[in-house]
Amino acid sequence: MKKNFLIGIILLFAVWWVVATVHVLDAFFLPGPIEVLIDLAQMLWTGTLNADIYATMVRLGLAFGIALIAGIPLGILLGASTKIYESVEFIIDFFRSLPATAIFPLFLLVFGIDDSSKIAVAAFGAALVIIFNTAHGVMNTKPSRIIAAKLMGAKKLQIFKSIVFWESLPQTFIGIRTSISLALVIIIVTEMFIGTYAGLGRRIIDFQYIYNVKGMFGIILLTGGIGYALNLILAKIEDKVVHWKGK
């Protein structure tokens, strides 16, 4: 896995370096990877990005936390009743299909231009993904195991704790991992709107205004790195919790 990971990184930077070297685009608009990495390292070393990283991570943490707290219980409740899920499935799919940027102005009207609107829209988008996956995880529980448990006299709560909860976890974790990536994307995008004074999205826009292309690419790389790291952490947690998956 580690070798494949390194091959992917090397391939990405090799293609980038070749494209930049042969000047497919003007060197000003497509700086080489080494220049970008050096510029990013300088910004990190001098602490230029500290406030932006902190602001983005706080917003992401709050949005993701709200999505987890709201999404998992709702997903379990909806998954426990096929009829209820089918009655709201259109609503869930409808809002899941909408880009966050399309509904963000509505959140701005309701919550104002401060961080509340950014956190709310990111939590909303992430929660829908968690609800969808958790509900399907619950609904895909093997009926034979539930029937066997009922024959042995198990109550509904016992069946949920011993069978349904554990069988739904793999699908739930898929939703959790997808939702944190989505929440990060939404936070970055909404930080580019008005009312943001710190954040990686705000920094990208600031660099765009002053034509600091190396800085823009650096922040994009940093954002991708943060997203990958968070996904990797959740994957490790999933391997520990859902250790039977694939066996």
C-alpha positions in Angstrom: 0.0 0.0 0.0 2.8 2.4 0.9 4.6 1.6 -2.4 1.4 2.3 -4.4 1.0 5.6 -2.4 4.5 6.7 -3.2 4.1 5.7 -6.9 1.0 7.9 -7.1 2.7 10.9 -5.6 5.8 10.5 -7.8 3.6 10.1 -10.9 1.6 13.2 -10.1 4.7 15.4 -9.5 6.5 14.0 -12.5 3.6 14.8 -14.8 3.3 18.2 -13.3 7.1 18.8 -13.7 7.1 17.7 -17.3 4.1 19.9 -18.2 5.6 22.9 -16.5 9.0 22.3 -18.1 7.8 22.0 -21.7 5.8 25.2 -21.1 2.4 23.8 -22.1 1.1 26.9 -20.3 2.9 30.1 -19.5 5.4 29.5 -16.6 3.8 32.3 -14.7 0.4 30.5 -14.6 1.9 27.0 -14.1 4.9 27.1 -11.9 6.9 23.9 -11.3 6.2 21.6 -8.3 9.6 22.4 -6.7 8.9 26.1 -6.7 5.5 25.6 -5.3 6.7 23.3 -2.5 9.5 25.7 -1.5 7.0 28.6 -1.4 4.6 26.5 0.7 7.3 25.4 3.0 8.3 29.0 3.6 4.8 30.0 4.4 4.4 27.1 6.9 7.8 27.8 8.5 7.2 31.5 9.0 3.6 30.9 10.3 2.0 32.9 7.6 -0.8 30.3 7.3 -1.3 29.5 10.9 -4.4 31.6 11.4 -5.9 30.4 8.1 -5.3 26.7 8.9 -6.7 27.1 12.4 -9.8 28.9 11.1 -10.5 26.3 8.5 -9.9 23.4 10.8 -12.2 24.8 13.5 -15.0 25.3 11.0 -14.5 21.9 9.6 -14.4 20.3 13.1 -17.7 21.9 14.1 -19.4 21.1 10.8 -18.3 17.5 10.8 -19.2 17.1 14.5 -22.7 18.4 13.9 -23.1 16.1 10.9 -22.1 13.1 12.9 -24.3 13.9 15.8 -27.3 14.5 13.6 -26.6 12.2 10.7 -26.0 8.8 12.4 -29.1 8.8 14.6 -31.3 10.0 11.8 -29.8 7.4 9.4 -30.5 4.6 12.0 -34.1 5.8 12.5 -34.8 6.0 8.7 -33.0 2.7 8.0 -35.1 1.0 10.7 -38.3 1.7 8.7 -38.2 1.2 5.0 -41.6 3.0 4.6 -40.3 6.1 6.4 -37.1 6.1 4.4 -39.0 5.8 1.1 -41.2 8.7 2.0 -38.2 11.0 2.5 -35.8 9.4 0.0 -36.6 12.0 -2.7 -35.8 14.9 -0.3 -32.5 13.4 0.7 -31.5 12.7 -2.9 -32.7 16.1 -4.0 -30.5 18.0 -1.6 -27.6 15.6 -2.0 -27.6 16.5 -5.7 -27.5 20.3 -5.1 -24.1 21.9 -5.1 -23.3 23.7 -1.8 -22.6 26.9 -3.7 -26.2 26.9 -5.0 -27.8 26.8 -1.5 -25.1 28.8 0.3 -26.8 32.1 -0.4 -29.9 30.8 1.4 -27.8 29.9 4.4 -26.3 33.4 4.3 -29.8 34.9 4.5 -30.7 32.7 7.5 -27.5 32.6 9.5 -25.8 35.8 8.4 -22.3 36.3 6.9 -20.3 35.1 9.8 -19.0 31.5 10.4 -22.4 30.2 11.3 -23.5 30.0 7.7 -20.3 28.3 6.6 -20.5 25.7 9.3 -24.3 25.2 8.8 -24.1 24.5 5.1 -21.1 22.2 5.5 -22.8 20.3 8.3 -26.0 20.1 6.2 -24.2 18.6 3.1 -22.1 16.2 5.2 -25.1 15.1 7.3 -27.0 14.1 4.2 -24.2 11.8 3.1 -24.0 10.2 6.5 -27.8 9.8 6.7 -27.9 8.1 3.3 -25.1 5.7 4.0 -26.1 4.9 7.6 -29.7 4.2 6.5 -28.6 1.9 3.7 -26.2 0.1 6.1 -29.1 -0.6 8.5 -31.5 -1.7 5.7 -28.8 -4.0 4.3 -28.5 -6.0 7.5 -28.9 -9.7 6.7 -32.5 -10.8 7.4 -31.4 -14.3 8.3 -29.5 -13.1 11.3 -32.4 -11.0 12.6 -34.8 -13.9 12.2 -32.4 -16.2 14.1 -32.1 -13.7 16.9 -35.9 -13.3 17.1 -36.3 -17.1 17.3 -33.9 -17.1 20.2 -36.1 -14.6 22.0 -34.0 -11.4 21.4 -35.8 -8.1 21.8 -35.6 -5.3 19.3 -33.0 -3.3 21.3 -30.9 -6.5 21.7 -31.1 -7.2 18.0 -30.1 -3.6 17.2 -27.1 -3.6 19.6 -25.9 -7.1 18.7 -26.6 -7.3 15.0 -28.0 -4.2 13.2 -25.5 -1.7 14.6 -22.4 -3.8 13.8 -23.6 -4.8 10.3 -24.4 -1.2 9.4 -20.9 0.1 10.5 -19.0 -0.6 7.2 -21.5 1.4 5.2 -21.7 4.1 7.9 -18.0 4.5 7.8 -18.1 5.0 4.0 -20.5 7.8 4.7 -18.3 9.3 7.4 -15.2 9.3 5.2 -17.1 10.7 2.3 -18.7 13.4 4.4 -15.5 14.8 5.9 -14.0 15.3 2.4 -17.3 16.9 1.3 -17.3 19.1 4.4 -13.8 20.3 3.8 -14.6 21.2 0.1 -17.7 23.1 1.2 -15.8 25.0 3.9 -13.0 26.0 1.5 -15.5 27.1 -1.1 -17.7 29.1 1.3 -14.5 30.8 2.7 -14.1 32.4 -0.7 -17.4 34.3 -0.1 -17.9 37.6 1.8 -17.5 37.7 5.5 -14.4 35.6 5.8 -11.2 37.2 7.3 -9.2 34.0 7.8 -9.2 30.5 6.2 -7.5 28.6 3.4 -10.3 29.4 1.0 -9.9 33.1 1.8 -6.2 32.8 1.3 -6.6 31.3 -2.2 -8.8 34.2 -3.2 -6.4 36.7 -1.8 -3.5 35.1 -3.8 -5.7 35.2 -6.9 -6.3 38.9 -6.5 -2.5 39.6 -6.4 -1.6 37.0 -9.0 0.4 34.9 -6.5 0.1 31.7 -8.5 2.7 29.8 -6.6 0.9 30.6 -3.4 -2.5 29.5 -4.9 -1.0 26.1 -5.9 0.6 25.8 -2.5 -2.7 26.2 -0.7 -4.4 23.8 -3.1 -1.7 21.2 -2.3 -2.0 21.9 1.4 -5.8 21.5 1.3 -5.5 18.2 -0.6 -3.0 17.0 1.9 -5.3 17.9 4.9 -8.2 16.1 3.2 -6.1 13.0 2.5 -4.7 12.9 6.0 -8.1 13.2 7.6 -9.4 10.4 5.3 -6.4 8.3 6.2 -7.1 8.8 10.0 -10.7 7.7 9.6 -9.6 4.7 7.5 -7.3 3.6 10.3 -10.1 4.0 12.8 -12.4 2.0 10.5 -9.8 -0.8 10.3 -9.7 -1.0 14.1 -13.5 -0.8 14.7 -14.7 -2.8 11.6 -11.8 -5.2 11.8 -13.9 -8.1 10.4 -14.6 -6.3 7.1 -13.3 -8.3 4.1 -12.6 -11.4 6.2 
